[in-house]
Every structure is written in structure tokens, then in C-alpha cells.
Amino acid sequence: MKIVRTDMELETPIVDKTLREKGHDLVLLPDGVSEEVLIKELEDCDILLMCYTPITKPIIASAKKLKAIVKYGVGIDAIDIPAANQQGIVVVNIPEYAEETVAEGAFAMLISLAKKLPALQKQMKSNAWVWPSREWLGLDFAEKTLGIIGCGKIGSSMARMAGLGFRAKVIGYDPSKTKEDLAKRGIQKYDDLTEMLKECDFISIHAVLNKETKHLIGAKEFAVMKENAIIINSARGALIDEMALLDALEKKQIAGAGLDVYSLEPLNNTDHPLKNLYEMDNVILMPHLTFYTEEAMHRLEAETLERITEVMENRPVTIKSKDPRLQNQPQVKL
């Protein structure tokens, strides 16, 4: 079979080696590959592996032999799923490989900002020492209030770390979960997002991005937050109105932010709309890598190969995601 893998910068050595050893024609394409090149490569392609590259309707229309699109990752917003399904192409993602991993990454950003570690490290490197003046006062985590937006598996892991691990009060906003559901996860449910935000010392976002959740946090929400509030986003960039976030940080409406995701990726410090964030000592910028650990990547590669094997053997493809966009799809074309 011919298999195309986009986003080759995200290394998957086990997947690549296994496919080549089995005699398949594996074509690797870089991030930012043009639609024209991708259309040409997919003309005789059987399976497409992608992570970040947009897979549009014209690209799908060119792929007459394509059996499946395997997202080696979680988010599926870059794929025109209706167009794929209309053409009999199944779309599958790998939703569970980094749930605990991403929560750990989000918590690491949060605890670092609460203790002012980025600013202290910068001072240590430039001045060799810091004396205990008030500007370096950090925050205890115990008995603070953490608000979680999106209380699925990642949000629930974050709640456990903060609540059981650090004795924080954990509250949450998730319209899809009942009060009883969240109570089992150690989270007190709030039905009104604004009212929850007023209570929070720390906020961590773990929601799914869709039409209803785009810019869920904007100027109105930042206006009600505490001045000492720290916000973390390791889910999707567009869940926050990022220009409103930049404004809130510049006006010191909130105390800090940890970001691993952005509406426009990759981030850069020259002409990106968010370039001013690089100059802020109360901001942690991650390059969309909270998922990137040795253990998580091993799980990702193993499960990606499982899905590929199902396609190759014309077996029903296992859909682990609960996202309705991936339910009731056509099965693999013979």
C-alpha cells in the first residue's frame, strides 16, 4: 500500500520503521506542505496519516483510492470529515494516549507560574541571585480554588492532582456533565461560567473546540477574574479570545497565563499577533508539546499501528473517541 504521513517533524520512528519493513510505500511530507503537493501525493494513496495539516474537501476529492484518514493525535478540526465520509473514507483519531500526560503538563505550567519560577529563573541567570522582596512572592496551592473548564478525562486528572495532591478546592464548568458526575471526580459543578470564574485563583481549560466553545473565554470573562488569577490552556487555542487575553495581561487584569496551544501555529516572536507574550515574565509559552513524553509517544505509535492494521485487513476500524463527528461512519472500502 501507499501511505502518506504529513507533519513529518513530529517523529514517529516505530510507525515509519514498521511500515517500511512490511514493504509499504511510505511518503513523508513536512508541516506546511502545499495543497497542490498533497493532492498530487494522494491521487494513488491508500491511507493518510496526519496530525496538524488541514485536510480539505479538494484534497479529499483527489484521493480516489483513499480508505482512511488516521489522525495520530486527538483533535480532528483540521479534517473535513463530512467530505471524507461522503467519499466512503473513514476518519479515526487516537484520543486516549496522552490524557494523563497533558494534565501533568498543564499542572506543571500552573505550579511554575504560582511559584513565579519563570521570572525567578530569568533573574538568577542575569543577576545570579534574588533577595526576598515582595515582587517575588509566590502563591501556595493548598486551599486555593482551581476552576476547570471541560471536565472530561484530562480535566478530571487535573482535578485529582490539585484536589487530592495539593488540597485545593476544585470547581468545574461542563454543561455535558451532571452535578453527580463531577462530584465523583472531586469537582463541584457550576452551571454559570462567569460565576465560577469569579471564584477562581487558578483556571485550567480542557474543553473540546466547536462552534459553541470558540472564544469561550473573552474580554467579558477576563473582566470578572481575580487580579491574582492564573489561566492555563492546553486544549485548543481558539477556546480563548487570544487578543483579549493579551489585553488582560498587558493591563494586569490577571496575574499570568500558561499556554501550550494557539489559534495560529506555530507561534513566533516576529510577526505573530501574540508576539508580545514572549516579553512577559508571567507567561509560560509551550510549543504544543504537553503531550510529548516518551511514554505517551509509545502509546500513540502503538495505537496508530493498530488502526492502520485494521484498515489494511479490511476490518472495522476501532473508534474510541466519543466525538459525534466520528460516530456512524462508513467502514473501510475494500
PyMOL commands that set and color helices and strands:
alter all, ss='L'
color gray80, all
select helices_A, chain A and resi 13-21+35-42+57-62+81-86+99-114+117-127+134-136+153-166+179-184+193-199+219-224+237-239+242-250+275-279+294-312+324-326
alter helices_A, ss='H'
color red, helices_A
select strands_A, chain A and resi 2-5+25-28+47-50+68-71+90-93+145-149+169-173+188-189+202-205+230-233+256-259+283-285
alter strands_A, ss='S'
color yellow, strands_A
deselect
rebuild
show_as cartoon
